[in-house]
């Protein structure tokens, strides 16, 4: 007999990295995320586009890593993570020497389908093969891949090197 897990989390799509000048830095957006975590304009654009592609209830939510486009909450959570990676030079440059610019940013996205532990009915539906978050995740991933690939001003890039985190030993 199969084991029923309290939380079902799919593998996220491989993160995609790209540059694009269409996504502006929104003033004060870091107040809703963490320092250096941008992507509100990216999330808002994806949300607007996704609404016309089968996810009419999509909404943008601030997260600590950047921004989330919540596409569906039916039976499981299906969402797109939108964020930014700053160049090492941007991390090392004090704000007094100049603001962060789009040249300092690589945008990143990923798709997640998950069943939180409190979606008890969905845990059982998944265990008995009645729902498949992974199928829906892959479907959304394909829609998103096509959407981004159709944009002339989006250039896919390799995963950038990010600034090392300074962790102090106690």
VMD Tcl script that builds the backbone (N, CA, C; Angstrom):
set m [mol new atoms 510]
animate dup $m
set s [atomselect $m all]
$s set {name element resname resid chain x y z} {
  {N N UNK 1 A 0.847 -1.184 0.000}
  {CA C UNK 1 A 0.000 0.000 0.000}
  {C C UNK 1 A 0.894 1.249 0.000}
  {N N UNK 2 A 0.511 2.249 -0.781}
  {CA C UNK 2 A 1.308 3.466 -0.893}
  {C C UNK 2 A 1.249 4.317 0.364}
  {N N UNK 3 A 2.255 5.107 0.533}
  {CA C UNK 3 A 2.349 6.006 1.673}
  {C C UNK 3 A 1.718 7.340 1.321}
  {N N UNK 4 A 0.898 7.885 2.192}
  {CA C UNK 4 A 0.283 9.191 1.972}
  {C C UNK 4 A 1.144 10.229 2.681}
  {N N UNK 5 A 1.640 11.174 1.921}
  {CA C UNK 5 A 2.471 12.219 2.503}
  {C C UNK 5 A 1.609 13.385 2.933}
  {N N UNK 6 A 2.002 14.017 4.024}
  {CA C UNK 6 A 1.238 15.158 4.514}
  {C C UNK 6 A 1.371 16.369 3.606}
  {N N UNK 7 A 2.482 16.482 2.948}
  {CA C UNK 7 A 2.649 17.603 2.019}
  {C C UNK 7 A 3.197 17.058 0.722}
  {N N UNK 8 A 2.577 17.398 -0.372}
  {CA C UNK 8 A 3.023 16.960 -1.687}
  {C C UNK 8 A 3.594 18.172 -2.402}
  {N N UNK 9 A 4.865 18.126 -2.690}
  {CA C UNK 9 A 5.520 19.244 -3.372}
  {C C UNK 9 A 6.170 18.691 -4.636}
  {N N UNK 10 A 5.853 19.287 -5.749}
  {CA C UNK 10 A 6.435 18.820 -7.003}
  {C C UNK 10 A 7.836 19.381 -7.157}
  {N N UNK 11 A 8.515 18.823 -8.106}
  {CA C UNK 11 A 9.792 19.404 -8.476}
  {C C UNK 11 A 9.460 20.700 -9.214}
  {N N UNK 12 A 10.173 21.745 -8.901}
  {CA C UNK 12 A 9.959 22.997 -9.622}
  {C C UNK 12 A 10.635 22.890 -10.983}
  {N N UNK 13 A 10.129 23.629 -11.921}
  {CA C UNK 13 A 10.769 23.668 -13.232}
  {C C UNK 13 A 12.183 24.183 -13.039}
  {N N UNK 14 A 13.035 23.774 -13.906}
  {CA C UNK 14 A 14.375 24.332 -13.876}
  {C C UNK 14 A 14.221 25.842 -14.004}
  {N N UNK 15 A 14.885 26.548 -13.143}
  {CA C UNK 15 A 14.773 28.003 -13.220}
  {C C UNK 15 A 15.258 28.483 -14.569}
  {N N UNK 16 A 14.539 29.446 -15.107}
  {CA C UNK 16 A 14.951 30.091 -16.346}
  {C C UNK 16 A 15.501 31.457 -15.989}
  {N N UNK 17 A 16.559 31.837 -16.663}
  {CA C UNK 17 A 17.223 33.107 -16.417}
  {C C UNK 17 A 17.219 33.893 -17.718}
  {N N UNK 18 A 16.980 35.203 -17.625}
  {CA C UNK 18 A 16.930 36.013 -18.833}
  {C C UNK 18 A 17.155 37.474 -18.493}
  {N N UNK 19 A 17.457 38.223 -19.524}
  {CA C UNK 19 A 17.556 39.673 -19.392}
  {C C UNK 19 A 16.450 40.288 -20.245}
  {N N UNK 20 A 15.989 41.433 -19.811}
  {CA C UNK 20 A 14.948 42.162 -20.545}
  {C C UNK 20 A 14.835 43.549 -19.939}
  {N N UNK 21 A 14.796 44.536 -20.792}
  {CA C UNK 21 A 14.677 45.912 -20.306}
  {C C UNK 21 A 13.239 46.340 -20.087}
  {N N UNK 22 A 12.272 45.518 -20.486}
  {CA C UNK 22 A 10.855 45.884 -20.341}
  {C C UNK 22 A 10.404 45.897 -18.888}
  {N N UNK 23 A 11.098 45.195 -18.003}
  {CA C UNK 23 A 10.664 45.088 -16.619}
  {C C UNK 23 A 11.399 46.118 -15.768}
  {N N UNK 24 A 10.658 47.100 -15.323}
  {CA C UNK 24 A 11.234 48.197 -14.554}
  {C C UNK 24 A 11.424 47.821 -13.097}
  {N N UNK 25 A 12.297 48.535 -12.442}
  {CA C UNK 25 A 12.423 48.415 -10.997}
  {C C UNK 25 A 11.353 49.318 -10.392}
  {N N UNK 26 A 10.473 48.747 -9.606}
  {CA C UNK 26 A 9.370 49.493 -9.016}
  {C C UNK 26 A 9.877 50.179 -7.743}
  {N N UNK 27 A 9.664 51.485 -7.612}
  {CA C UNK 27 A 10.122 52.178 -6.408}
  {C C UNK 27 A 9.585 51.517 -5.134}
  {N N UNK 28 A 10.459 51.312 -4.187}
  {CA C UNK 28 A 10.142 50.766 -2.861}
  {C C UNK 28 A 9.651 49.321 -2.868}
  {N N UNK 29 A 9.823 48.574 -3.956}
  {CA C UNK 29 A 9.320 47.199 -3.963}
  {C C UNK 29 A 10.059 46.310 -2.967}
  {N N UNK 30 A 11.299 46.660 -2.625}
  {CA C UNK 30 A 12.048 45.866 -1.648}
  {C C UNK 30 A 11.425 45.921 -0.252}
  {N N UNK 31 A 10.563 46.897 -0.004}
  {CA C UNK 31 A 9.876 46.968 1.290}
  {C C UNK 31 A 8.941 45.779 1.484}
  {N N UNK 32 A 8.547 45.132 0.384}
  {CA C UNK 32 A 7.623 44.000 0.448}
  {C C UNK 32 A 8.332 42.658 0.303}
  {N N UNK 33 A 9.618 42.685 -0.049}
  {CA C UNK 33 A 10.383 41.461 -0.235}
  {C C UNK 33 A 11.603 41.513 0.681}
  {N N UNK 34 A 12.769 41.355 0.143}
  {CA C UNK 34 A 14.032 41.480 0.859}
  {C C UNK 34 A 14.971 42.343 0.037}
  {N N UNK 35 A 16.005 42.890 0.629}
  {CA C UNK 35 A 16.933 43.716 -0.149}
  {C C UNK 35 A 17.480 42.960 -1.355}
  {N N UNK 36 A 17.460 43.619 -2.497}
  {CA C UNK 36 A 17.983 43.025 -3.719}
  {C C UNK 36 A 17.035 42.060 -4.408}
  {N N UNK 37 A 15.816 41.921 -3.891}
  {CA C UNK 37 A 14.825 41.011 -4.483}
  {C C UNK 37 A 13.783 41.814 -5.241}
  {N N UNK 38 A 13.949 41.858 -6.564}
  {CA C UNK 38 A 13.051 42.609 -7.424}
  {C C UNK 38 A 12.233 41.644 -8.278}
  {N N UNK 39 A 11.299 42.168 -9.036}
  {CA C UNK 39 A 10.536 41.341 -9.959}
  {C C UNK 39 A 9.052 41.644 -9.983}
  {N N UNK 40 A 8.636 42.720 -9.323}
  {CA C UNK 40 A 7.213 43.044 -9.302}
  {C C UNK 40 A 6.678 43.307 -10.706}
  {N N UNK 41 A 7.397 44.085 -11.503}
  {CA C UNK 41 A 6.900 44.379 -12.855}
  {C C UNK 41 A 6.896 43.114 -13.721}
  {N N UNK 42 A 7.855 42.231 -13.524}
  {CA C UNK 42 A 7.870 40.939 -14.223}
  {C C UNK 42 A 6.644 40.124 -13.821}
  {N N UNK 43 A 6.379 40.027 -12.525}
  {CA C UNK 43 A 5.227 39.268 -12.032}
  {C C UNK 43 A 3.915 39.858 -12.530}
  {N N UNK 44 A 3.801 41.173 -12.535}
  {CA C UNK 44 A 2.569 41.816 -13.005}
  {C C UNK 44 A 2.344 41.537 -14.486}
  {N N UNK 45 A 3.412 41.566 -15.283}
  {CA C UNK 45 A 3.283 41.274 -16.715}
  {C C UNK 45 A 2.874 39.815 -16.925}
  {N N UNK 46 A 3.546 38.893 -16.239}
  {CA C UNK 46 A 3.197 37.480 -16.373}
  {C C UNK 46 A 1.759 37.247 -15.927}
  {N N UNK 47 A 1.351 37.860 -14.839}
  {CA C UNK 47 A -0.021 37.705 -14.341}
  {C C UNK 47 A -1.034 38.163 -15.385}
  {N N UNK 48 A -0.810 39.313 -15.975}
  {CA C UNK 48 A -1.709 39.837 -17.003}
  {C C UNK 48 A -1.798 38.874 -18.180}
  {N N UNK 49 A -0.666 38.347 -18.617}
  {CA C UNK 49 A -0.639 37.427 -19.757}
  {C C UNK 49 A -1.285 36.087 -19.408}
  {N N UNK 50 A -0.978 35.559 -18.237}
  {CA C UNK 50 A -1.488 34.250 -17.804}
  {C C UNK 50 A -3.013 34.275 -17.665}
  {N N UNK 51 A -3.557 35.422 -17.265}
  {CA C UNK 51 A -5.021 35.534 -17.142}
  {C C UNK 51 A -5.720 35.259 -18.468}
  {N N UNK 52 A -5.075 35.593 -19.572}
  {CA C UNK 52 A -5.678 35.367 -20.894}
  {C C UNK 52 A -5.379 33.967 -21.426}
  {N N UNK 53 A -4.558 33.208 -20.698}
  {CA C UNK 53 A -4.127 31.891 -21.165}
  {C C UNK 53 A -4.644 30.761 -20.275}
  {N N UNK 54 A -5.779 31.003 -19.617}
  {CA C UNK 54 A -6.411 29.925 -18.868}
  {C C UNK 54 A -6.351 30.028 -17.361}
  {N N UNK 55 A -5.810 31.113 -16.836}
  {CA C UNK 55 A -5.725 31.302 -15.384}
  {C C UNK 55 A -6.327 32.654 -15.000}
  {N N UNK 56 A -7.642 32.815 -15.165}
  {CA C UNK 56 A -8.275 34.123 -14.958}
  {C C UNK 56 A -8.218 34.627 -13.517}
  {N N UNK 57 A -7.983 33.758 -12.560}
  {CA C UNK 57 A -7.930 34.172 -11.156}
  {C C UNK 57 A -6.517 34.477 -10.679}
  {N N UNK 58 A -5.551 34.512 -11.569}
  {CA C UNK 58 A -4.161 34.759 -11.190}
  {C C UNK 58 A -4.029 36.083 -10.450}
  {N N UNK 59 A -3.126 36.094 -9.473}
  {CA C UNK 59 A -2.860 37.317 -8.709}
  {C C UNK 59 A -1.395 37.363 -8.301}
  {N N UNK 60 A -0.888 38.563 -8.068}
  {CA C UNK 60 A 0.500 38.783 -7.682}
  {C C UNK 60 A 0.589 38.925 -6.165}
  {N N UNK 61 A 1.552 38.210 -5.582}
  {CA C UNK 61 A 1.751 38.212 -4.137}
  {C C UNK 61 A 3.240 38.450 -3.853}
  {N N UNK 62 A 3.531 39.296 -2.893}
  {CA C UNK 62 A 4.922 39.518 -2.484}
  {C C UNK 62 A 5.406 38.321 -1.672}
  {N N UNK 63 A 6.654 37.934 -1.881}
  {CA C UNK 63 A 7.306 36.860 -1.128}
  {C C UNK 63 A 8.687 37.343 -0.721}
  {N N UNK 64 A 9.322 36.631 0.177}
  {CA C UNK 64 A 10.650 37.064 0.609}
  {C C UNK 64 A 11.683 36.963 -0.510}
  {N N UNK 65 A 11.513 36.027 -1.466}
  {CA C UNK 65 A 12.466 35.837 -2.561}
  {C C UNK 65 A 12.218 36.775 -3.738}
  {N N UNK 66 A 11.072 37.420 -3.761}
  {CA C UNK 66 A 10.681 38.264 -4.889}
  {C C UNK 66 A 9.167 38.313 -4.964}
  {N N UNK 67 A 8.607 37.815 -6.062}
  {CA C UNK 67 A 7.171 37.907 -6.278}
  {C C UNK 67 A 6.623 36.587 -6.787}
  {N N UNK 68 A 5.393 36.324 -6.462}
  {CA C UNK 68 A 4.724 35.080 -6.812}
  {C C UNK 68 A 3.477 35.417 -7.620}
  {N N UNK 69 A 3.273 34.701 -8.723}
  {CA C UNK 69 A 2.015 34.798 -9.456}
  {C C UNK 69 A 1.238 33.531 -9.092}
  {N N UNK 70 A 0.260 33.685 -8.214}
  {CA C UNK 70 A -0.574 32.557 -7.797}
  {C C UNK 70 A -1.590 32.325 -8.912}
  {N N UNK 71 A -1.465 31.199 -9.590}
  {CA C UNK 71 A -2.316 30.905 -10.745}
  {C C UNK 71 A -3.576 30.157 -10.357}
  {N N UNK 72 A -3.480 29.293 -9.354}
  {CA C UNK 72 A -4.640 28.510 -8.936}
  {C C UNK 72 A -4.455 28.026 -7.502}
  {N N UNK 73 A -5.579 27.956 -6.787}
  {CA C UNK 73 A -5.591 27.400 -5.430}
  {C C UNK 73 A -6.554 26.212 -5.346}
  {N N UNK 74 A -7.087 25.793 -6.491}
  {CA C UNK 74 A -8.027 24.665 -6.505}
  {C C UNK 74 A -7.267 23.360 -6.346}
  {N N UNK 75 A -7.598 22.591 -5.355}
  {CA C UNK 75 A -7.004 21.284 -5.069}
  {C C UNK 75 A -5.524 21.324 -4.702}
  {N N UNK 76 A -4.781 22.278 -5.221}
  {CA C UNK 76 A -3.365 22.457 -4.885}
  {C C UNK 76 A -2.960 23.861 -5.314}
  {N N UNK 77 A -1.810 24.307 -4.831}
  {CA C UNK 77 A -1.309 25.622 -5.198}
  {C C UNK 77 A -0.449 25.491 -6.450}
  {N N UNK 78 A -0.734 26.312 -7.429}
  {CA C UNK 78 A 0.030 26.347 -8.667}
  {C C UNK 78 A 0.494 27.781 -8.855}
  {N N UNK 79 A 1.809 27.979 -8.817}
  {CA C UNK 79 A 2.313 29.345 -8.855}
  {C C UNK 79 A 3.628 29.466 -9.617}
  {N N UNK 80 A 3.916 30.716 -9.998}
  {CA C UNK 80 A 5.145 31.060 -10.707}
  {C C UNK 80 A 5.948 31.985 -9.806}
  {N N UNK 81 A 7.171 31.593 -9.501}
  {CA C UNK 81 A 8.080 32.454 -8.745}
  {C C UNK 81 A 8.798 33.383 -9.707}
  {N N UNK 82 A 8.822 34.662 -9.383}
  {CA C UNK 82 A 9.476 35.674 -10.217}
  {C C UNK 82 A 10.464 36.434 -9.344}
  {N N UNK 83 A 11.691 36.540 -9.801}
  {CA C UNK 83 A 12.665 37.237 -8.989}
  {C C UNK 83 A 13.810 37.776 -9.822}
  {N N UNK 84 A 14.842 38.176 -9.105}
  {CA C UNK 84 A 16.004 38.774 -9.751}
  {C C UNK 84 A 17.266 38.277 -9.081}
  {N N UNK 85 A 18.327 38.302 -9.853}
  {CA C UNK 85 A 19.653 38.019 -9.316}
  {C C UNK 85 A 20.507 39.226 -9.659}
  {N N UNK 86 A 21.063 39.829 -8.629}
  {CA C UNK 86 A 21.910 40.995 -8.849}
  {C C UNK 86 A 23.331 40.554 -9.167}
  {N N UNK 87 A 23.983 41.325 -9.985}
  {CA C UNK 87 A 25.384 41.046 -10.298}
  {C C UNK 87 A 26.214 41.236 -9.024}
  {N N UNK 88 A 27.321 40.526 -8.911}
  {CA C UNK 88 A 28.185 40.718 -7.737}
  {C C UNK 88 A 28.602 42.175 -7.558}
  {N N UNK 89 A 28.794 42.882 -8.670}
  {CA C UNK 89 A 29.190 44.294 -8.588}
  {C C UNK 89 A 28.098 45.141 -7.937}
  {N N UNK 90 A 26.845 44.819 -8.215}
  {CA C UNK 90 A 25.741 45.581 -7.623}
  {C C UNK 90 A 25.697 45.390 -6.113}
  {N N UNK 91 A 26.010 44.173 -5.648}
  {CA C UNK 91 A 26.022 43.926 -4.199}
  {C C UNK 91 A 27.157 44.685 -3.517}
  {N N UNK 92 A 28.256 44.850 -4.233}
  {CA C UNK 92 A 29.436 45.474 -3.635}
  {C C UNK 92 A 29.407 46.996 -3.693}
  {N N UNK 93 A 28.532 47.557 -4.520}
  {CA C UNK 93 A 28.475 49.005 -4.700}
  {C C UNK 93 A 27.528 49.627 -3.686}
  {N N UNK 94 A 28.037 50.495 -2.824}
  {CA C UNK 94 A 27.142 51.179 -1.875}
  {C C UNK 94 A 26.114 52.031 -2.608}
  {N N UNK 95 A 24.921 52.138 -2.035}
  {CA C UNK 95 A 23.862 52.938 -2.665}
  {C C UNK 95 A 24.288 54.367 -2.931}
  {N N UNK 96 A 25.173 54.889 -2.116}
  {CA C UNK 96 A 25.629 56.267 -2.288}
  {C C UNK 96 A 26.353 56.442 -3.629}
  {N N UNK 97 A 26.924 55.354 -4.148}
  {CA C UNK 97 A 27.648 55.441 -5.414}
  {C C UNK 97 A 26.731 55.281 -6.622}
  {N N UNK 98 A 25.479 54.984 -6.395}
  {CA C UNK 98 A 24.539 54.875 -7.504}
  {C C UNK 98 A 23.517 53.788 -7.267}
  {N N UNK 99 A 22.340 53.972 -7.845}
  {CA C UNK 99 A 21.271 52.997 -7.654}
  {C C UNK 99 A 21.490 51.739 -8.505}
  {N N UNK 100 A 20.774 50.706 -8.176}
  {CA C UNK 100 A 20.786 49.488 -8.970}
  {C C UNK 100 A 20.064 49.793 -10.285}
  {N N UNK 101 A 20.604 49.287 -11.378}
  {CA C UNK 101 A 20.000 49.507 -12.694}
  {C C UNK 101 A 19.634 48.159 -13.318}
  {N N UNK 102 A 18.901 48.199 -14.409}
  {CA C UNK 102 A 18.527 46.972 -15.106}
  {C C UNK 102 A 19.751 46.210 -15.599}
  {N N UNK 103 A 20.843 46.907 -15.854}
  {CA C UNK 103 A 22.075 46.239 -16.284}
  {C C UNK 103 A 22.639 45.347 -15.184}
  {N N UNK 104 A 22.258 45.604 -13.939}
  {CA C UNK 104 A 22.730 44.816 -12.792}
  {C C UNK 104 A 21.893 43.568 -12.544}
  {N N UNK 105 A 20.795 43.386 -13.304}
  {CA C UNK 105 A 19.805 42.364 -12.970}
  {C C UNK 105 A 19.680 41.291 -14.042}
  {N N UNK 106 A 19.608 40.046 -13.574}
  {CA C UNK 106 A 19.169 38.919 -14.392}
  {C C UNK 106 A 17.849 38.481 -13.784}
  {N N UNK 107 A 16.815 38.379 -14.605}
  {CA C UNK 107 A 15.496 37.958 -14.120}
  {C C UNK 107 A 15.448 36.436 -14.067}
  {N N UNK 108 A 14.642 35.909 -13.159}
  {CA C UNK 108 A 14.499 34.465 -13.046}
  {C C UNK 108 A 13.051 34.090 -12.732}
  {N N UNK 109 A 12.635 32.947 -13.264}
  {CA C UNK 109 A 11.285 32.429 -13.010}
  {C C UNK 109 A 11.359 30.923 -12.773}
  {N N UNK 110 A 10.354 30.387 -12.078}
  {CA C UNK 110 A 10.201 28.948 -11.897}
  {C C UNK 110 A 8.744 28.667 -11.566}
  {N N UNK 111 A 8.287 27.457 -11.863}
  {CA C UNK 111 A 6.894 27.069 -11.645}
  {C C UNK 111 A 6.842 25.981 -10.569}
  {N N UNK 112 A 5.875 26.116 -9.664}
  {CA C UNK 112 A 5.711 25.149 -8.574}
  {C C UNK 112 A 4.246 24.740 -8.463}
  {N N UNK 113 A 4.030 23.441 -8.221}
  {CA C UNK 113 A 2.703 22.918 -7.862}
  {C C UNK 113 A 2.891 22.188 -6.542}
  {N N UNK 114 A 2.087 22.530 -5.554}
  {CA C UNK 114 A 2.257 21.912 -4.238}
  {C C UNK 114 A 0.921 21.722 -3.548}
  {N N UNK 115 A 0.867 20.680 -2.734}
  {CA C UNK 115 A -0.312 20.429 -1.903}
  {C C UNK 115 A 0.105 20.688 -0.464}
  {N N UNK 116 A -0.345 21.790 0.119}
  {CA C UNK 116 A -0.008 22.054 1.522}
  {C C UNK 116 A -0.641 20.992 2.435}
  {N N UNK 117 A -0.068 20.803 3.596}
  {CA C UNK 117 A -0.544 19.776 4.519}
  {C C UNK 117 A -2.000 19.977 4.924}
  {N N UNK 118 A -2.490 21.206 4.888}
  {CA C UNK 118 A -3.868 21.462 5.314}
  {C C UNK 118 A -4.883 21.257 4.187}
  {N N UNK 119 A -4.451 20.884 2.989}
  {CA C UNK 119 A -5.354 20.506 1.898}
  {C C UNK 119 A -5.602 19.001 2.007}
  {N N UNK 120 A -6.230 18.582 3.097}
  {CA C UNK 120 A -6.385 17.158 3.412}
  {C C UNK 120 A -7.094 16.398 2.293}
  {N N UNK 121 A -8.190 16.937 1.804}
  {CA C UNK 121 A -8.927 16.268 0.728}
  {C C UNK 121 A -8.016 16.045 -0.479}
  {N N UNK 122 A -7.213 17.044 -0.812}
  {CA C UNK 122 A -6.325 16.940 -1.971}
  {C C UNK 122 A -5.234 15.903 -1.770}
  {N N UNK 123 A -4.790 15.733 -0.547}
  {CA C UNK 123 A -3.782 14.709 -0.269}
  {C C UNK 123 A -4.338 13.333 -0.634}
  {N N UNK 124 A -5.581 13.093 -0.270}
  {CA C UNK 124 A -6.213 11.815 -0.594}
  {C C UNK 124 A -6.507 11.705 -2.093}
  {N N UNK 125 A -6.976 12.786 -2.700}
  {CA C UNK 125 A -7.221 12.765 -4.144}
  {C C UNK 125 A -5.938 12.438 -4.909}
  {N N UNK 126 A -4.831 13.014 -4.477}
  {CA C UNK 126 A -3.521 12.741 -5.106}
  {C C UNK 126 A -3.108 11.295 -4.869}
  {N N UNK 127 A -3.292 10.803 -3.645}
  {CA C UNK 127 A -2.902 9.430 -3.308}
  {C C UNK 127 A -3.658 8.407 -4.155}
  {N N UNK 128 A -4.908 8.706 -4.507}
  {CA C UNK 128 A -5.711 7.784 -5.292}
  {C C UNK 128 A -5.736 8.135 -6.786}
  {N N UNK 129 A -4.817 9.022 -7.199}
  {CA C UNK 129 A -4.670 9.326 -8.616}
  {C C UNK 129 A -5.763 10.176 -9.220}
  {N N UNK 130 A -6.519 10.879 -8.391}
  {CA C UNK 130 A -7.629 11.700 -8.899}
  {C C UNK 130 A -7.178 13.102 -9.334}
  {N N UNK 131 A -6.064 13.582 -8.806}
  {CA C UNK 131 A -5.497 14.860 -9.242}
  {C C UNK 131 A -4.002 14.652 -9.464}
  {N N UNK 132 A -3.431 15.463 -10.333}
  {CA C UNK 132 A -2.007 15.369 -10.630}
  {C C UNK 132 A -1.397 16.769 -10.722}
  {N N UNK 133 A -0.904 17.266 -9.607}
  {CA C UNK 133 A -0.278 18.588 -9.636}
  {C C UNK 133 A 0.886 18.669 -10.633}
  {N N UNK 134 A 1.613 17.571 -10.779}
  {CA C UNK 134 A 2.772 17.576 -11.674}
  {C C UNK 134 A 2.368 17.799 -13.132}
  {N N UNK 135 A 1.259 17.222 -13.546}
  {CA C UNK 135 A 0.772 17.423 -14.913}
  {C C UNK 135 A 0.418 18.886 -15.128}
  {N N UNK 136 A -0.252 19.484 -14.167}
  {CA C UNK 136 A -0.619 20.906 -14.278}
  {C C UNK 136 A 0.605 21.806 -14.232}
  {N N UNK 137 A 1.597 21.425 -13.425}
  {CA C UNK 137 A 2.835 22.216 -13.360}
  {C C UNK 137 A 3.525 22.205 -14.719}
  {N N UNK 138 A 3.633 21.043 -15.324}
  {CA C UNK 138 A 4.279 20.946 -16.637}
  {C C UNK 138 A 3.486 21.704 -17.703}
  {N N UNK 139 A 2.170 21.669 -17.610}
  {CA C UNK 139 A 1.335 22.413 -18.555}
  {C C UNK 139 A 1.605 23.914 -18.450}
  {N N UNK 140 A 1.606 24.427 -17.227}
  {CA C UNK 140 A 1.873 25.849 -17.017}
  {C C UNK 140 A 3.301 26.190 -17.434}
  {N N UNK 141 A 4.225 25.310 -17.158}
  {CA C UNK 141 A 5.611 25.526 -17.561}
  {C C UNK 141 A 5.710 25.694 -19.077}
  {N N UNK 142 A 4.984 24.858 -19.823}
  {CA C UNK 142 A 4.986 24.962 -21.283}
  {C C UNK 142 A 4.389 26.275 -21.766}
  {N N UNK 143 A 3.295 26.691 -21.151}
  {CA C UNK 143 A 2.658 27.965 -21.502}
  {C C UNK 143 A 3.627 29.115 -21.246}
  {N N UNK 144 A 4.288 29.083 -20.097}
  {CA C UNK 144 A 5.215 30.146 -19.733}
  {C C UNK 144 A 6.442 30.160 -20.650}
  {N N UNK 145 A 6.946 28.995 -20.970}
  {CA C UNK 145 A 8.107 28.893 -21.870}
  {C C UNK 145 A 7.776 29.501 -23.231}
  {N N UNK 146 A 6.594 29.184 -23.746}
  {CA C UNK 146 A 6.173 29.723 -25.047}
  {C C UNK 146 A 5.974 31.238 -24.965}
  {N N UNK 147 A 5.347 31.694 -23.890}
  {CA C UNK 147 A 5.115 33.122 -23.702}
  {C C UNK 147 A 6.429 33.900 -23.712}
  {N N UNK 148 A 7.400 33.438 -22.944}
  {CA C UNK 148 A 8.687 34.143 -22.864}
  {C C UNK 148 A 9.461 34.049 -24.171}
  {N N UNK 149 A 9.427 32.886 -24.808}
  {CA C UNK 149 A 10.175 32.693 -26.057}
  {C C UNK 149 A 9.639 33.568 -27.186}
  {N N UNK 150 A 8.360 33.924 -27.129}
  {CA C UNK 150 A 7.749 34.759 -28.166}
  {C C UNK 150 A 8.114 36.236 -28.044}
  {N N UNK 151 A 8.759 36.625 -26.959}
  {CA C UNK 151 A 9.084 38.035 -26.729}
  {C C UNK 151 A 10.453 38.356 -27.321}
  {N N UNK 152 A 10.492 39.302 -28.244}
  {CA C UNK 152 A 11.739 39.657 -28.934}
  {C C UNK 152 A 12.786 40.269 -27.999}
  {N N UNK 153 A 12.332 40.923 -26.940}
  {CA C UNK 153 A 13.279 41.628 -26.072}
  {C C UNK 153 A 13.747 40.791 -24.881}
  {N N UNK 154 A 13.360 39.533 -24.814}
  {CA C UNK 154 A 13.819 38.651 -23.740}
  {C C UNK 154 A 14.937 37.771 -24.284}
  {N N UNK 155 A 16.065 37.805 -23.580}
  {CA C UNK 155 A 17.223 37.008 -23.976}
  {C C UNK 155 A 17.535 36.024 -22.865}
  {N N UNK 156 A 17.398 34.724 -23.153}
  {CA C UNK 156 A 17.716 33.706 -22.156}
  {C C UNK 156 A 19.223 33.637 -21.970}
  {N N UNK 157 A 19.644 33.464 -20.728}
  {CA C UNK 157 A 21.062 33.400 -20.386}
  {C C UNK 157 A 21.288 32.216 -19.442}
  {N N UNK 158 A 22.551 31.860 -19.260}
  {CA C UNK 158 A 22.900 30.826 -18.291}
  {C C UNK 158 A 22.716 31.366 -16.880}
  {N N UNK 159 A 22.659 30.457 -15.926}
  {CA C UNK 159 A 22.539 30.875 -14.531}
  {C C UNK 159 A 23.707 31.791 -14.175}
  {N N UNK 160 A 23.405 32.986 -13.700}
  {CA C UNK 160 A 24.489 33.920 -13.370}
  {C C UNK 160 A 25.161 33.560 -12.052}
  {N N UNK 161 A 26.373 34.024 -11.926}
  {CA C UNK 161 A 27.060 33.892 -10.637}
  {C C UNK 161 A 26.538 35.005 -9.756}
  {N N UNK 162 A 26.087 34.643 -8.587}
  {CA C UNK 162 A 25.584 35.672 -7.679}
  {C C UNK 162 A 26.645 35.951 -6.628}
  {N N UNK 163 A 26.459 37.031 -5.939}
  {CA C UNK 163 A 27.417 37.424 -4.905}
  {C C UNK 163 A 27.379 36.407 -3.776}
  {N N UNK 164 A 28.541 36.052 -3.237}
  {CA C UNK 164 A 28.557 35.117 -2.112}
  {C C UNK 164 A 27.923 35.780 -0.889}
  {N N UNK 165 A 27.229 34.974 -0.119}
  {CA C UNK 165 A 26.613 35.487 1.096}
  {C C UNK 165 A 27.672 35.592 2.199}
  {N N UNK 166 A 27.677 36.702 2.880}
  {CA C UNK 166 A 28.593 36.881 4.007}
  {C C UNK 166 A 27.949 36.307 5.250}
  {N N UNK 167 A 28.465 35.180 5.692}
  {CA C UNK 167 A 27.928 34.546 6.888}
  {C C UNK 167 A 29.014 34.584 7.962}
  {N N UNK 168 A 28.673 35.202 9.058}
  {CA C UNK 168 A 29.634 35.317 10.156}
  {C C UNK 168 A 29.504 34.119 11.081}
  {N N UNK 169 A 30.646 33.561 11.465}
  {CA C UNK 169 A 30.640 32.483 12.439}
  {C C UNK 169 A 30.454 33.080 13.821}
  {N N UNK 170 A 29.670 32.375 14.675}
  {CA C UNK 170 A 29.455 32.918 16.026}
  {C C UNK 170 A 30.699 32.865 16.866}
}
mol reanalyze $m
mol bondsrecalc $m
mol representation Tube
mol addrep $m
